């Protein structure tokens, strides 16, 4: 069958489940967008700018399994690259299609707009190489093969890929293959037999085994297999901070969140004292480990990753986590399924919140306690970085909640455009966004696109007068952590002319109650501005911020040891900077309780 | 003298004339921002996001001669990279300071947030290498030397540079040198003597010499030297489209704008038929040449660039344009200064505009005619890409107007944040911004920072319901060129709570008159929304867009030759896509007249 290159690419994307192509038009991609416009299998979703498009694609991929975006060359793709790098860091599969100048100009090294005007057409791909697992410039002779190769890598690795589509190539006709994309990546039979046997033997003889989960469990869809394994031997499991919500937090074997020294003591000891710790997709990042405060026995660890496994110094390439996990339960002696000892069970929920006090100013502690009851099973919950992640980390999520944050790349402003993506990917689910004012200002205009599509999330905008997360680390009262306040409650009426939103501003506990009641009944987008104190923060976040300050600025903690008469101006800093009063700190895994 | 590394860097920046450090805080740069906060020589200007900060720095550098920005590692700097690439393409000197993780973490390859969590700390610098002329990671042993080396390159080349400042290095004390930065880059004495002699000989014997100017004339401050040379021999000069406004457009030797086939015929023949064409800083980009429609005699061209010269196949390295230009007039036989023949003189201004017709809808043609009178000498005028550049290109700028656009990188959304930079760089000058609705949506939030600092530009926001520049190229009625309308006239009251603006919405000629009268008397920021037809555009822009379509999609123009029964879906496109009616086209150099 003859198809144009653009239509072939769109067909392959649709075959993978892509329903939305996020992006911004530019002259080099207009023909491809026209092809998308005529497609009945996916639709183009225009975003206000390219960074937002990348975040939206990231959000969509986290729920839909994969997503795609389209920008123009140079100026467009470089606008998006930070968002794509985030998807790469966080293992999110996004297909980036960049409309480039026509092949005749590339080959002629023409000095073009949207380029550096130096005839170099290799630099953009070179940059993207650092943030994608596969790249290609599509040319007439390689179109079918390169499209298939690159899309396959995206699907398999759950990480972004990059395709340059020259403006004149999009319309060229090629012979399309009849069969579907080959998406299999099976294990080597000998290697998997050996790996399963080794891991099963270790688990079978362990007296105190445990499983530690990271975000790849969610990305690679391994949650059910993990639960089956855990249940087969009654092995308790914890989720790293970076993996919150990848499995049901109410499961009887769930130990709660593990994040190094800040963890609940029972969780911490179960993980750190395990004599066989099966780590699935685990990366010991600063954010996963409470800034490297984890203390795990090296000899206890088994690492199972998407495409390999490691047991001590023994390494198995050519095995997939999916097949190993599927093969393990039958290889293990069944142990009766039994609940965890009470001491290990993660607290089911916050203790009963105290009654609402009319007029009492809203605090972070009380707000998040309230959210524990407000979030419902099957909600999609997004949290931007800062007090929003700090607060949601302390919640015990109801069953089947999809929880989306960006703990590693940690770009503030990520979550609002990501919400556009998650809403389009799961339009029937209730979706909640928690975002701070500083983050909101980064990418605020994408609220416009959410409204334009008639989507109806509930947005909690925490207005605490600036970058509180930075204030907690350094410069509590310094002006660089201030922002210019906006009339946040007018956002929906400014960014859209159709009055498709309910907007509320809340300062006290009783106002919050009224707002939540209205939000629950609303049939439109709801935006609730929550005015809170600038130095109020979930305790776990305050603790983490202090550790980050020690890590980033070791001088801070050592300056006191020096003779102060010798100190130059820079060395005066710490005294000024400490928060005015010591804030109460809370247990990382349970700041609510 | 002992100084901290951060204070040393800030001191060097101030020495170069940097007064503002644009950026966004992040944990890795907080200490450096604290040092900036305590500096009395420059101040930090917090922006809503990093791309906007880069654009603001670009704008500031175009007026102040150099500027600087500060972001955090990874997530921050990648947000800005598109703006920095623009500065690189357009030859704008911006110093990018990136606060990175502390050296101990870099050397320990720690898996950190804001990175790809793979222990690689080389990838960001590698990306920036493509878009900056010098780069360094500042370490204790190299701090002084690397800071000086990199800043010197920025100053000399008028292009961005990149400095990584690890969070823990900013506070370390180093011995600072007593002397100022060495910013000299003199010519080789023999080479410059030869180059000047060759060029002088060519000019002296030329019967029809001409000078062609590109943007570097402005960047390198060569305008006065160029005028002296032109006057010494009564040599007429034209400015490329990309260089509009680099010299006084009212000068008696000014031929007007040259942009290839679209140029005014008299300008075109004077440049294309010159027997000695001195090209200063010229790059024959698509945007400078009306998409490569220039027809210049190869043997007539002499190229003088910032640091070299070329006469035919003879190349002179080690000569600076500044020194060559300064040496040329005394080397030439003086010719009496005389005005150009009337046929060559660029039209002084638009013909008298027709009287205002009350209730007549605003058109692009009439609006730009009106702007010809509204713009005053010494104004700073910024135009975003699209109809705004299309319209301003047709104006004859009054004396000493600084005209700022981004013709090569051509990022829509550039000009609003750039305005923040130009306003801070020249707070006493009246500043006008022309920007379309699609561009405004890209970076709208930076209006907040402009208001926050009490700045008072006049902003003309052309609301023509989407990406008109793209519609002109392709997809006039396709949905991907649509945007969601906003309540633009409420922008200032949404993005700021202090009511520091006068906002107006204008649909007709008499409303425009009233708005301009109010704007002229206002003592605040003025935002005027101009509602115009979506397919209305300056004629020169329409012409250029057609040429761009032919260039990007050669199929478009050839499809008609094919048997239509063979055409697949992609080949149906052109018929549908042509604009409903033929728009009037105007002369590139004079769409107003």
Interface residues (C-beta under 8 A of the other chain):
Chain A: X2 X3 X4 X6 X7 X25 X26 X27 X28 X30 X31 X33 X34 X35 X36 X37 X38 X44 X46 X48 X49 X50 X51 X74 X75 X78 X79 X81 X82 X85 X86 X88 X89 X101 X102 X104 X105 X110 X111 X112 X113 X114 X115 X116 X117 X123 X126 X127 X130 X131 X167 X168 X170 X171 X173 X283 X284 X285 X286 X287 X292 X407 X408 X409 X410 X411 X413 X441 X442 X443 X444 X445 X448 X449 X451 X452 X467 X470 X473 X474 X475 X478 X479 X480 X481 X482 X483 X484 X485 X486 X487 X490 X491 X493 X494 X495 X496 X497 X548 X549 X551 X552 X553 X554 X555 X568 X569 X570 X571 X573 X577
Chain B: X2 X3 X4 X6 X7 X25 X26 X27 X28 X30 X31 X33 X34 X35 X36 X37 X38 X44 X46 X48 X49 X50 X51 X74 X75 X78 X79 X81 X82 X85 X86 X88 X89 X101 X102 X104 X105 X110 X111 X112 X113 X114 X115 X116 X117 X123 X126 X127 X130 X131 X167 X168 X170 X171 X173 X283 X284 X285 X286 X287 X292 X407 X408 X409 X410 X411 X413 X441 X442 X443 X444 X445 X448 X449 X451 X452 X467 X470 X473 X474 X475 X478 X479 X480 X481 X482 X483 X484 X485 X486 X487 X490 X491 X493 X494 X495 X496 X497 X548 X549 X551 X552 X553 X554 X555 X568 X569 X570 X571 X573 X577
